[in-house]
Amino acid sequence: MDVPLWLALIVVGWLGCKLIRPPLWLVLVLLLGGYLIADSLLAPVIDTAIK
């Protein structure tokens, strides 16, 4: 069974928010921070560290 990555991330994110119940501001800060880091000079460094 092949599941697209975006679908798996949505399901894991939804379950995490439902079960752990983090504050909404924390979810927004993490999403915004990830978006900003992905478009920064740190993106290649993080990419090589993950691979």
mmCIF entry with sequence, helices, sheets and N, C-alpha, C, O atoms, coordinates in Angstrom:
data_MODEL
# 
_entry.id   MODEL 
# 
_entity.id                         1 
_entity.type                       polymer 
_entity.pdbx_number_of_molecules   1 
# 
_entity_poly.entity_id                      1 
_entity_poly.type                           'polypeptide(L)' 
_entity_poly.nstd_linkage                   no 
_entity_poly.nstd_monomer                   no 
_entity_poly.pdbx_seq_one_letter_code       MDVPLWLALIVVGWLGCKLIRPPLWLVLVLLLGGYLIADSLLAPVIDTAIK 
_entity_poly.pdbx_seq_one_letter_code_can   MDVPLWLALIVVGWLGCKLIRPPLWLVLVLLLGGYLIADSLLAPVIDTAIK 
_entity_poly.pdbx_strand_id                 A 
# 
loop_
_entity_poly_seq.entity_id 
_entity_poly_seq.num 
_entity_poly_seq.mon_id 
_entity_poly_seq.hetero 
1 1  MET n 
1 2  ASP n 
1 3  VAL n 
1 4  PRO n 
1 5  LEU n 
1 6  TRP n 
1 7  LEU n 
1 8  ALA n 
1 9  LEU n 
1 10 ILE n 
1 11 VAL n 
1 12 VAL n 
1 13 GLY n 
1 14 TRP n 
1 15 LEU n 
1 16 GLY n 
1 17 CYS n 
1 18 LYS n 
1 19 LEU n 
1 20 ILE n 
1 21 ARG n 
1 22 PRO n 
1 23 PRO n 
1 24 LEU n 
1 25 TRP n 
1 26 LEU n 
1 27 VAL n 
1 28 LEU n 
1 29 VAL n 
1 30 LEU n 
1 31 LEU n 
1 32 LEU n 
1 33 GLY n 
1 34 GLY n 
1 35 TYR n 
1 36 LEU n 
1 37 ILE n 
1 38 ALA n 
1 39 ASP n 
1 40 SER n 
1 41 LEU n 
1 42 LEU n 
1 43 ALA n 
1 44 PRO n 
1 45 VAL n 
1 46 ILE n 
1 47 ASP n 
1 48 THR n 
1 49 ALA n 
1 50 ILE n 
1 51 LYS n 
# 
_struct_asym.id          A 
_struct_asym.entity_id   1 
# 
loop_
_struct_conf.conf_type_id 
_struct_conf.id 
_struct_conf.pdbx_PDB_helix_id 
_struct_conf.beg_label_comp_id 
_struct_conf.beg_label_asym_id 
_struct_conf.beg_label_seq_id 
_struct_conf.pdbx_beg_PDB_ins_code 
_struct_conf.end_label_comp_id 
_struct_conf.end_label_asym_id 
_struct_conf.end_label_seq_id 
_struct_conf.pdbx_end_PDB_ins_code 
_struct_conf.beg_auth_comp_id 
_struct_conf.beg_auth_asym_id 
_struct_conf.beg_auth_seq_id 
_struct_conf.end_auth_comp_id 
_struct_conf.end_auth_asym_id 
_struct_conf.end_auth_seq_id 
_struct_conf.pdbx_PDB_helix_class 
_struct_conf.details 
_struct_conf.pdbx_PDB_helix_length 
HELX_P HELX_P1 AA1 LEU A 5  ? ILE A 20 ? LEU A 5  ILE A 20 1 ? 16 
HELX_P HELX_P2 AA2 LEU A 24 ? ALA A 38 ? LEU A 24 ALA A 38 1 ? 15 
HELX_P HELX_P3 AA3 ALA A 43 ? ILE A 50 ? ALA A 43 ILE A 50 1 ? 8  
# 
_struct_conf_type.id          HELX_P 
_struct_conf_type.criteria    ? 
_struct_conf_type.reference   ? 
# 
loop_
_atom_site.group_PDB 
_atom_site.id 
_atom_site.type_symbol 
_atom_site.label_atom_id 
_atom_site.label_alt_id 
_atom_site.label_comp_id 
_atom_site.label_asym_id 
_atom_site.label_entity_id 
_atom_site.label_seq_id 
_atom_site.pdbx_PDB_ins_code 
_atom_site.Cartn_x 
_atom_site.Cartn_y 
_atom_site.Cartn_z 
_atom_site.occupancy 
_atom_site.B_iso_or_equiv 
_atom_site.pdbx_formal_charge 
_atom_site.auth_seq_id 
_atom_site.auth_comp_id 
_atom_site.auth_asym_id 
_atom_site.auth_atom_id 
_atom_site.pdbx_PDB_model_num 
ATOM 1   N N  . MET A 1 1  ? 0.844  -1.172 0.000  1.00 0.00 ? 1  MET A N  1 
ATOM 2   C CA . MET A 1 1  ? 0.000  0.000  0.000  1.00 0.00 ? 1  MET A CA 1 
ATOM 3   C C  . MET A 1 1  ? 0.892  1.238  0.000  1.00 0.00 ? 1  MET A C  1 
ATOM 4   O O  . MET A 1 1  ? 1.713  1.412  0.901  1.00 0.00 ? 1  MET A O  1 
ATOM 5   N N  . ASP A 1 2  ? 0.740  2.077  -0.980 1.00 0.00 ? 2  ASP A N  1 
ATOM 6   C CA . ASP A 1 2  ? 1.514  3.316  -1.073 1.00 0.00 ? 2  ASP A CA 1 
ATOM 7   C C  . ASP A 1 2  ? 0.664  4.487  -0.581 1.00 0.00 ? 2  ASP A C  1 
ATOM 8   O O  . ASP A 1 2  ? -0.423 4.754  -1.093 1.00 0.00 ? 2  ASP A O  1 
ATOM 9   N N  . VAL A 1 3  ? 1.196  5.173  0.424  1.00 0.00 ? 3  VAL A N  1 
ATOM 10  C CA . VAL A 1 3  ? 0.506  6.337  0.983  1.00 0.00 ? 3  VAL A CA 1 
ATOM 11  C C  . VAL A 1 3  ? 1.342  7.559  0.648  1.00 0.00 ? 3  VAL A C  1 
ATOM 12  O O  . VAL A 1 3  ? 2.543  7.571  0.917  1.00 0.00 ? 3  VAL A O  1 
ATOM 13  N N  . PRO A 1 4  ? 0.731  8.598  0.062  1.00 0.00 ? 4  PRO A N  1 
ATOM 14  C CA . PRO A 1 4  ? 1.494  9.819  -0.220 1.00 0.00 ? 4  PRO A CA 1 
ATOM 15  C C  . PRO A 1 4  ? 1.994  10.458 1.076  1.00 0.00 ? 4  PRO A C  1 
ATOM 16  O O  . PRO A 1 4  ? 1.348  10.378 2.120  1.00 0.00 ? 4  PRO A O  1 
ATOM 17  N N  . LEU A 1 5  ? 3.152  11.087 0.979  1.00 0.00 ? 5  LEU A N  1 
ATOM 18  C CA . LEU A 1 5  ? 3.763  11.708 2.152  1.00 0.00 ? 5  LEU A CA 1 
ATOM 19  C C  . LEU A 1 5  ? 2.864  12.782 2.745  1.00 0.00 ? 5  LEU A C  1 
ATOM 20  O O  . LEU A 1 5  ? 2.748  12.879 3.967  1.00 0.00 ? 5  LEU A O  1 
ATOM 21  N N  . TRP A 1 6  ? 2.227  13.586 1.907  1.00 0.00 ? 6  TRP A N  1 
ATOM 22  C CA . TRP A 1 6  ? 1.390  14.657 2.420  1.00 0.00 ? 6  TRP A CA 1 
ATOM 23  C C  . TRP A 1 6  ? 0.212  14.103 3.213  1.00 0.00 ? 6  TRP A C  1 
ATOM 24  O O  . TRP A 1 6  ? -0.201 14.706 4.204  1.00 0.00 ? 6  TRP A O  1 
ATOM 25  N N  . LEU A 1 7  ? -0.331 12.969 2.793  1.00 0.00 ? 7  LEU A N  1 
ATOM 26  C CA . LEU A 1 7  ? -1.439 12.368 3.515  1.00 0.00 ? 7  LEU A CA 1 
ATOM 27  C C  . LEU A 1 7  ? -0.980 11.806 4.860  1.00 0.00 ? 7  LEU A C  1 
ATOM 28  O O  . LEU A 1 7  ? -1.673 11.946 5.868  1.00 0.00 ? 7  LEU A O  1 
ATOM 29  N N  . ALA A 1 8  ? 0.185  11.173 4.869  1.00 0.00 ? 8  ALA A N  1 
ATOM 30  C CA . ALA A 1 8  ? 0.725  10.641 6.121  1.00 0.00 ? 8  ALA A CA 1 
ATOM 31  C C  . ALA A 1 8  ? 1.014  11.770 7.106  1.00 0.00 ? 8  ALA A C  1 
ATOM 32  O O  . ALA A 1 8  ? 0.749  11.625 8.299  1.00 0.00 ? 8  ALA A O  1 
ATOM 33  N N  . LEU A 1 9  ? 1.556  12.896 6.626  1.00 0.00 ? 9  LEU A N  1 
ATOM 34  C CA . LEU A 1 9  ? 1.834  14.030 7.511  1.00 0.00 ? 9  LEU A CA 1 
ATOM 35  C C  . LEU A 1 9  ? 0.556  14.644 8.079  1.00 0.00 ? 9  LEU A C  1 
ATOM 36  O O  . LEU A 1 9  ? 0.512  15.040 9.243  1.00 0.00 ? 9  LEU A O  1 
ATOM 37  N N  . ILE A 1 10 ? -0.469 14.718 7.259  1.00 0.00 ? 10 ILE A N  1 
ATOM 38  C CA . ILE A 1 10 ? -1.743 15.256 7.736  1.00 0.00 ? 10 ILE A CA 1 
ATOM 39  C C  . ILE A 1 10 ? -2.335 14.358 8.817  1.00 0.00 ? 10 ILE A C  1 
ATOM 40  O O  . ILE A 1 10 ? -2.823 14.850 9.834  1.00 0.00 ? 10 ILE A O  1 
ATOM 41  N N  . VAL A 1 11 ? -2.295 13.049 8.601  1.00 0.00 ? 11 VAL A N  1 
ATOM 42  C CA . VAL A 1 11 ? -2.856 12.115 9.579  1.00 0.00 ? 11 VAL A CA 1 
ATOM 43  C C  . VAL A 1 11 ? -2.067 12.154 10.880 1.00 0.00 ? 11 VAL A C  1 
ATOM 44  O O  . VAL A 1 11 ? -2.660 12.190 11.959 1.00 0.00 ? 11 VAL A O  1 
ATOM 45  N N  . VAL A 1 12 ? -0.742 12.148 10.797 1.00 0.00 ? 12 VAL A N  1 
ATOM 46  C CA . VAL A 1 12 ? 0.086  12.194 12.002 1.00 0.00 ? 12 VAL A CA 1 
ATOM 47  C C  . VAL A 1 12 ? -0.108 13.522 12.730 1.00 0.00 ? 12 VAL A C  1 
ATOM 48  O O  . VAL A 1 12 ? -0.196 13.541 13.958 1.00 0.00 ? 12 VAL A O  1 
ATOM 49  N N  . GLY A 1 13 ? -0.177 14.619 12.003 1.00 0.00 ? 13 GLY A N  1 
ATOM 50  C CA . GLY A 1 13 ? -0.405 15.923 12.624 1.00 0.00 ? 13 GLY A CA 1 
ATOM 51  C C  . GLY A 1 13 ? -1.759 16.013 13.292 1.00 0.00 ? 13 GLY A C  1 
ATOM 52  O O  . GLY A 1 13 ? -1.880 16.558 14.389 1.00 0.00 ? 13 GLY A O  1 
ATOM 53  N N  . TRP A 1 14 ? -2.780 15.481 12.637 1.00 0.00 ? 14 TRP A N  1 
ATOM 54  C CA . TRP A 1 14 ? -4.125 15.510 13.208 1.00 0.00 ? 14 TRP A CA 1 
ATOM 55  C C  . TRP A 1 14 ? -4.184 14.666 14.477 1.00 0.00 ? 14 TRP A C  1 
ATOM 56  O O  . TRP A 1 14 ? -4.751 15.088 15.484 1.00 0.00 ? 14 TRP A O  1 
ATOM 57  N N  . LEU A 1 15 ? -3.592 13.463 14.424 1.00 0.00 ? 15 LEU A N  1 
ATOM 58  C CA . LEU A 1 15 ? -3.588 12.608 15.614 1.00 0.00 ? 15 LEU A CA 1 
ATOM 59  C C  . LEU A 1 15 ? -2.786 13.237 16.751 1.00 0.00 ? 15 LEU A C  1 
ATOM 60  O O  . LEU A 1 15 ? -3.185 13.159 17.913 1.00 0.00 ? 15 LEU A O  1 
ATOM 61  N N  . GLY A 1 16 ? -1.656 13.861 16.415 1.00 0.00 ? 16 GLY A N  1 
ATOM 62  C CA . GLY A 1 16 ? -0.859 14.512 17.441 1.00 0.00 ? 16 GLY A CA 1 
ATOM 63  C C  . GLY A 1 16 ? -1.606 15.645 18.113 1.00 0.00 ? 16 GLY A C  1 
ATOM 64  O O  . GLY A 1 16 ? -1.552 15.785 19.335 1.00 0.00 ? 16 GLY A O  1 
ATOM 65  N N  . CYS A 1 17 ? -2.298 16.451 17.335 1.00 0.00 ? 17 CYS A N  1 
ATOM 66  C CA . CYS A 1 17 ? -3.069 17.560 17.909 1.00 0.00 ? 17 CYS A CA 1 
ATOM 67  C C  . CYS A 1 17 ? -4.252 17.048 18.719 1.00 0.00 ? 17 CYS A C  1 
ATOM 68  O O  . CYS A 1 17 ? -4.605 17.639 19.739 1.00 0.00 ? 17 CYS A O  1 
ATOM 69  N N  . LYS A 1 18 ? -4.864 15.961 18.278 1.00 0.00 ? 18 LYS A N  1 
ATOM 70  C CA . LYS A 1 18 ? -6.027 15.431 18.981 1.00 0.00 ? 18 LYS A CA 1 
ATOM 71  C C  . LYS A 1 18 ? -5.620 14.742 20.285 1.00 0.00 ? 18 LYS A C  1 
ATOM 72  O O  . LYS A 1 18 ? -6.307 14.894 21.295 1.00 0.00 ? 18 LYS A O  1 
ATOM 73  N N  . LEU A 1 19 ? -4.520 13.990 20.283 1.00 0.00 ? 19 LEU A N  1 
ATOM 74  C CA . LEU A 1 19 ? -4.138 13.221 21.460 1.00 0.00 ? 19 LEU A CA 1 
ATOM 75  C C  . LEU A 1 19 ? -3.317 14.028 22.465 1.00 0.00 ? 19 LEU A C  1 
ATOM 76  O O  . LEU A 1 19 ? -3.529 13.909 23.671 1.00 0.00 ? 19 LEU A O  1 
ATOM 77  N N  . ILE A 1 20 ? -2.386 14.842 21.982 1.00 0.00 ? 20 ILE A N  1 
ATOM 78  C CA . ILE A 1 20 ? -1.494 15.576 22.886 1.00 0.00 ? 20 ILE A CA 1 
ATOM 79  C C  . ILE A 1 20 ? -2.096 16.923 23.291 1.00 0.00 ? 20 ILE A C  1 
ATOM 80  O O  . ILE A 1 20 ? -1.814 17.429 24.377 1.00 0.00 ? 20 ILE A O  1 
ATOM 81  N N  . ARG A 1 21 ? -2.917 17.496 22.429 1.00 0.00 ? 21 ARG A N  1 
ATOM 82  C CA . ARG A 1 21 ? -3.580 18.788 22.658 1.00 0.00 ? 21 ARG A CA 1 
ATOM 83  C C  . ARG A 1 21 ? -2.606 19.921 22.982 1.00 0.00 ? 21 ARG A C  1 
ATOM 84  O O  . ARG A 1 21 ? -2.683 20.523 24.053 1.00 0.00 ? 21 ARG A O  1 
ATOM 85  N N  . PRO A 1 22 ? -1.676 20.214 22.043 1.00 0.00 ? 22 PRO A N  1 
ATOM 86  C CA . PRO A 1 22 ? -0.798 21.367 22.273 1.00 0.00 ? 22 PRO A CA 1 
ATOM 87  C C  . PRO A 1 22 ? -1.585 22.663 22.072 1.00 0.00 ? 22 PRO A C  1 
ATOM 88  O O  . PRO A 1 22 ? -2.617 22.662 21.401 1.00 0.00 ? 22 PRO A O  1 
ATOM 89  N N  . PRO A 1 23 ? -1.104 23.765 22.649 1.00 0.00 ? 23 PRO A N  1 
ATOM 90  C CA . PRO A 1 23 ? -1.801 25.036 22.427 1.00 0.00 ? 23 PRO A CA 1 
ATOM 91  C C  . PRO A 1 23 ? -1.731 25.446 20.947 1.00 0.00 ? 23 PRO A C  1 
ATOM 92  O O  . PRO A 1 23 ? -0.771 25.131 20.244 1.00 0.00 ? 23 PRO A O  1 
ATOM 93  N N  . LEU A 1 24 ? -2.750 26.142 20.506 1.00 0.00 ? 24 LEU A N  1 
ATOM 94  C CA . LEU A 1 24 ? -2.830 26.538 19.098 1.00 0.00 ? 24 LEU A CA 1 
ATOM 95  C C  . LEU A 1 24 ? -1.661 27.422 18.705 1.00 0.00 ? 24 LEU A C  1 
ATOM 96  O O  . LEU A 1 24 ? -1.158 27.306 17.587 1.00 0.00 ? 24 LEU A O  1 
ATOM 97  N N  . TRP A 1 25 ? -1.211 28.308 19.596 1.00 0.00 ? 25 TRP A N  1 
ATOM 98  C CA . TRP A 1 25 ? -0.107 29.201 19.262 1.00 0.00 ? 25 TRP A CA 1 
ATOM 99  C C  . TRP A 1 25 ? 1.170  28.394 19.002 1.00 0.00 ? 25 TRP A C  1 
ATOM 100 O O  . TRP A 1 25 ? 1.971  28.773 18.148 1.00 0.00 ? 25 TRP A O  1 
ATOM 101 N N  . LEU A 1 26 ? 1.368  27.289 19.726 1.00 0.00 ? 26 LEU A N  1 
ATOM 102 C CA . LEU A 1 26 ? 2.558  26.470 19.519 1.00 0.00 ? 26 LEU A CA 1 
ATOM 103 C C  . LEU A 1 26 ? 2.525  25.782 18.160 1.00 0.00 ? 26 LEU A C  1 
ATOM 104 O O  . LEU A 1 26 ? 3.546  25.703 17.478 1.00 0.00 ? 26 LEU A O  1 
ATOM 105 N N  . VAL A 1 27 ? 1.372  25.293 17.771 1.00 0.00 ? 27 VAL A N  1 
ATOM 106 C CA . VAL A 1 27 ? 1.224  24.672 16.453 1.00 0.00 ? 27 VAL A CA 1 
ATOM 107 C C  . VAL A 1 27 ? 1.519  25.686 15.358 1.00 0.00 ? 27 VAL A C  1 
ATOM 108 O O  . VAL A 1 27 ? 2.227  25.379 14.399 1.00 0.00 ? 27 VAL A O  1 
ATOM 109 N N  . LEU A 1 28 ? 0.978  26.896 15.497 1.00 0.00 ? 28 LEU A N  1 
ATOM 110 C CA . LEU A 1 28 ? 1.198  27.937 14.489 1.00 0.00 ? 28 LEU A CA 1 
ATOM 111 C C  . LEU A 1 28 ? 2.662  28.359 14.427 1.00 0.00 ? 28 LEU A C  1 
ATOM 112 O O  . LEU A 1 28 ? 3.197  28.564 13.337 1.00 0.00 ? 28 LEU A O  1 
ATOM 113 N N  . VAL A 1 29 ? 3.314  28.490 15.572 1.00 0.00 ? 29 VAL A N  1 
ATOM 114 C CA . VAL A 1 29 ? 4.732  28.873 15.602 1.00 0.00 ? 29 VAL A CA 1 
ATOM 115 C C  . VAL A 1 29 ? 5.588  27.799 14.939 1.00 0.00 ? 29 VAL A C  1 
ATOM 116 O O  . VAL A 1 29 ? 6.502  28.127 14.183 1.00 0.00 ? 29 VAL A O  1 
ATOM 117 N N  . LEU A 1 30 ? 5.312  26.533 15.205 1.00 0.00 ? 30 LEU A N  1 
ATOM 118 C CA . LEU A 1 30 ? 6.084  25.453 14.591 1.00 0.00 ? 30 LEU A CA 1 
ATOM 119 C C  . LEU A 1 30 ? 5.877  25.395 13.081 1.00 0.00 ? 30 LEU A C  1 
ATOM 120 O O  . LEU A 1 30 ? 6.828  25.184 12.329 1.00 0.00 ? 30 LEU A O  1 
ATOM 121 N N  . LEU A 1 31 ? 4.638  25.581 12.639 1.00 0.00 ? 31 LEU A N  1 
ATOM 122 C CA . LEU A 1 31 ? 4.377  25.580 11.196 1.00 0.00 ? 31 LEU A CA 1 
ATOM 123 C C  . LEU A 1 31 ? 5.052  26.761 10.506 1.00 0.00 ? 31 LEU A C  1 
ATOM 124 O O  . LEU A 1 31 ? 5.677  26.596 9.458  1.00 0.00 ? 31 LEU A O  1 
ATOM 125 N N  . LEU A 1 32 ? 4.930  27.946 11.089 1.00 0.00 ? 32 LEU A N  1 
ATOM 126 C CA . LEU A 1 32 ? 5.554  29.129 10.508 1.00 0.00 ? 32 LEU A CA 1 
ATOM 127 C C  . LEU A 1 32 ? 7.071  29.018 10.542 1.00 0.00 ? 32 LEU A C  1 
ATOM 128 O O  . LEU A 1 32 ? 7.742  29.377 9.575  1.00 0.00 ? 32 LEU A O  1 
ATOM 129 N N  . GLY A 1 33 ? 7.615  28.523 11.652 1.00 0.00 ? 33 GLY A N  1 
ATOM 130 C CA . GLY A 1 33 ? 9.064  28.354 11.755 1.00 0.00 ? 33 GLY A CA 1 
ATOM 131 C C  . GLY A 1 33 ? 9.601  27.368 10.738 1.00 0.00 ? 33 GLY A C  1 
ATOM 132 O O  . GLY A 1 33 ? 10.647 27.611 10.136 1.00 0.00 ? 33 GLY A O  1 
ATOM 133 N N  . GLY A 1 34 ? 8.910  26.266 10.535 1.00 0.00 ? 34 GLY A N  1 
ATOM 134 C CA . GLY A 1 34 ? 9.333  25.291 9.528  1.00 0.00 ? 34 GLY A CA 1 
ATOM 135 C C  . GLY A 1 34 ? 9.280  25.865 8.124  1.00 0.00 ? 34 GLY A C  1 
ATOM 136 O O  . GLY A 1 34 ? 10.158 25.601 7.303  1.00 0.00 ? 34 GLY A O  1 
ATOM 137 N N  . TYR A 1 35 ? 8.252  26.647 7.853  1.00 0.00 ? 35 TYR A N  1 
ATOM 138 C CA . TYR A 1 35 ? 8.124  27.278 6.544  1.00 0.00 ? 35 TYR A CA 1 
ATOM 139 C C  . TYR A 1 35 ? 9.263  28.279 6.305  1.00 0.00 ? 35 TYR A C  1 
ATOM 140 O O  . TYR A 1 35 ? 9.837  28.329 5.217  1.00 0.00 ? 35 TYR A O  1 
ATOM 141 N N  . LEU A 1 36 ? 9.579  29.068 7.326  1.00 0.00 ? 36 LEU A N  1 
ATOM 142 C CA . LEU A 1 36 ? 10.633 30.072 7.174  1.00 0.00 ? 36 LEU A CA 1 
ATOM 143 C C  . LEU A 1 36 ? 12.024 29.437 7.089  1.00 0.00 ? 36 LEU A C  1 
ATOM 144 O O  . LEU A 1 36 ? 12.866 29.904 6.322  1.00 0.00 ? 36 LEU A O  1 
ATOM 145 N N  . ILE A 1 37 ? 12.269 28.396 7.852  1.00 0.00 ? 37 ILE A N  1 
ATOM 146 C CA . ILE A 1 37 ? 13.567 27.723 7.803  1.00 0.00 ? 37 ILE A CA 1 
ATOM 147 C C  . ILE A 1 37 ? 13.765 27.037 6.450  1.00 0.00 ? 37 ILE A C  1 
ATOM 148 O O  . ILE A 1 37 ? 14.885 26.988 5.942  1.00 0.00 ? 37 ILE A O  1 
ATOM 149 N N  . ALA A 1 38 ? 12.691 26.508 5.864  1.00 0.00 ? 38 ALA A N  1 
ATOM 150 C CA . ALA A 1 38 ? 12.799 25.820 4.578  1.00 0.00 ? 38 ALA A CA 1 
ATOM 151 C C  . ALA A 1 38 ? 13.225 26.770 3.467  1.00 0.00 ? 38 ALA A C  1 
ATOM 152 O O  . ALA A 1 38 ? 13.766 26.328 2.453  1.00 0.00 ? 38 ALA A O  1 
ATOM 153 N N  . ASP A 1 39 ? 12.993 28.054 3.638  1.00 0.00 ? 39 ASP A N  1 
ATOM 154 C CA . ASP A 1 39 ? 13.339 29.033 2.605  1.00 0.00 ? 39 ASP A CA 1 
ATOM 155 C C  . ASP A 1 39 ? 14.537 29.890 3.019  1.00 0.00 ? 39 ASP A C  1 
ATOM 156 O O  . ASP A 1 39 ? 14.757 30.958 2.448  1.00 0.00 ? 39 ASP A O  1 
ATOM 157 N N  . SER A 1 40 ? 15.311 29.433 4.004  1.00 0.00 ? 40 SER A N  1 
ATOM 158 C CA . SER A 1 40 ? 16.430 30.231 4.489  1.00 0.00 ? 40 SER A CA 1 
ATOM 159 C C  . SER A 1 40 ? 17.762 29.635 4.049  1.00 0.00 ? 40 SER A C  1 
ATOM 160 O O  . SER A 1 40 ? 17.804 28.660 3.298  1.00 0.00 ? 40 SER A O  1 
ATOM 161 N N  . LEU A 1 41 ? 18.840 30.231 4.524  1.00 0.00 ? 41 LEU A N  1 
ATOM 162 C CA . LEU A 1 41 ? 20.173 29.714 4.213  1.00 0.00 ? 41 LEU A CA 1 
ATOM 163 C C  . LEU A 1 41 ? 20.467 28.416 4.958  1.00 0.00 ? 41 LEU A C  1 
ATOM 164 O O  . LEU A 1 41 ? 21.401 27.697 4.601  1.00 0.00 ? 41 LEU A O  1 
ATOM 165 N N  . LEU A 1 42 ? 19.691 28.112 5.977  1.00 0.00 ? 42 LEU A N  1 
ATOM 166 C CA . LEU A 1 42 ? 19.901 26.879 6.744  1.00 0.00 ? 42 LEU A CA 1 
ATOM 167 C C  . LEU A 1 42 ? 19.325 25.652 6.063  1.00 0.00 ? 42 LEU A C  1 
ATOM 168 O O  . LEU A 1 42 ? 19.627 24.532 6.474  1.00 0.00 ? 42 LEU A O  1 
ATOM 169 N N  . ALA A 1 43 ? 18.508 25.823 5.038  1.00 0.00 ? 43 ALA A N  1 
ATOM 170 C CA . ALA A 1 43 ? 17.867 24.698 4.388  1.00 0.00 ? 43 ALA A CA 1 
ATOM 171 C C  . ALA A 1 43 ? 18.864 23.674 3.839  1.00 0.00 ? 43 ALA A C  1 
ATOM 172 O O  . ALA A 1 43 ? 18.657 22.481 4.061  1.00 0.00 ? 43 ALA A O  1 
ATOM 173 N N  . PRO A 1 44 ? 19.942 24.069 3.129  1.00 0.00 ? 44 PRO A N  1 
ATOM 174 C CA . PRO A 1 44 ? 20.886 23.063 2.652  1.00 0.00 ? 44 PRO A CA 1 
ATOM 175 C C  . PRO A 1 44 ? 21.605 22.331 3.790  1.00 0.00 ? 44 PRO A C  1 
ATOM 176 O O  . PRO A 1 44 ? 21.889 21.138 3.683  1.00 0.00 ? 44 PRO A O  1 
ATOM 177 N N  . VAL A 1 45 ? 21.895 23.047 4.874  1.00 0.00 ? 45 VAL A N  1 
ATOM 178 C CA . VAL A 1 45 ? 22.569 22.425 6.015  1.00 0.00 ? 45 VAL A CA 1 
ATOM 179 C C  . VAL A 1 45 ? 21.661 21.376 6.651  1.00 0.00 ? 45 VAL A C  1 
ATOM 180 O O  . VAL A 1 45 ? 22.113 20.279 6.977  1.00 0.00 ? 45 VAL A O  1 
ATOM 181 N N  . ILE A 1 46 ? 20.402 21.702 6.824  1.00 0.00 ? 46 ILE A N  1 
ATOM 182 C CA . ILE A 1 46 ? 19.463 20.771 7.415  1.00 0.00 ? 46 ILE A CA 1 
ATOM 183 C C  . ILE A 1 46 ? 19.243 19.594 6.476  1.00 0.00 ? 46 ILE A C  1 
ATOM 184 O O  . ILE A 1 46 ? 19.133 18.455 6.929  1.00 0.00 ? 46 ILE A O  1 
ATOM 185 N N  . ASP A 1 47 ? 19.179 19.851 5.189  1.00 0.00 ? 47 ASP A N  1 
ATOM 186 C CA . ASP A 1 47 ? 18.970 18.785 4.212  1.00 0.00 ? 47 ASP A CA 1 
ATOM 187 C C  . ASP A 1 47 ? 20.121 17.779 4.245  1.00 0.00 ? 47 ASP A C  1 
ATOM 188 O O  . ASP A 1 47 ? 19.883 16.572 4.214  1.00 0.00 ? 47 ASP A O  1 
ATOM 189 N N  . THR A 1 48 ? 21.353 18.255 4.305  1.00 0.00 ? 48 THR A N  1 
ATOM 190 C CA . THR A 1 48 ? 22.493 17.343 4.346  1.00 0.00 ? 48 THR A CA 1 
ATOM 191 C C  . THR A 1 48 ? 22.567 16.617 5.690  1.00 0.00 ? 48 THR A C  1 
ATOM 192 O O  . THR A 1 48 ? 23.011 15.470 5.741  1.00 0.00 ? 48 THR A O  1 
ATOM 193 N N  . ALA A 1 49 ? 22.146 17.255 6.763  1.00 0.00 ? 49 ALA A N  1 
ATOM 194 C CA . ALA A 1 49 ? 22.166 16.602 8.078  1.00 0.00 ? 49 ALA A CA 1 
ATOM 195 C C  . ALA A 1 49 ? 21.138 15.490 8.147  1.00 0.00 ? 49 ALA A C  1 
ATOM 196 O O  . ALA A 1 49 ? 21.372 14.474 8.801  1.00 0.00 ? 49 ALA A O  1 
ATOM 197 N N  . ILE A 1 50 ? 20.005 15.663 7.483  1.00 0.00 ? 50 ILE A N  1 
ATOM 198 C CA . ILE A 1 50 ? 18.964 14.638 7.511  1.00 0.00 ? 50 ILE A CA 1 
ATOM 199 C C  . ILE A 1 50 ? 19.335 13.458 6.632  1.00 0.00 ? 50 ILE A C  1 
ATOM 200 O O  . ILE A 1 50 ? 19.050 12.312 6.979  1.00 0.00 ? 50 ILE A O  1 
ATOM 201 N N  . LYS A 1 51 ? 19.961 13.722 5.510  1.00 0.00 ? 51 LYS A N  1 
ATOM 202 C CA . LYS A 1 51 ? 20.330 12.634 4.586  1.00 0.00 ? 51 LYS A CA 1 
ATOM 203 C C  . LYS A 1 51 ? 21.614 12.064 5.029  1.00 0.00 ? 51 LYS A C  1 
ATOM 204 O O  . LYS A 1 51 ? 22.124 11.134 4.405  1.00 0.00 ? 51 LYS A O  1 
# 
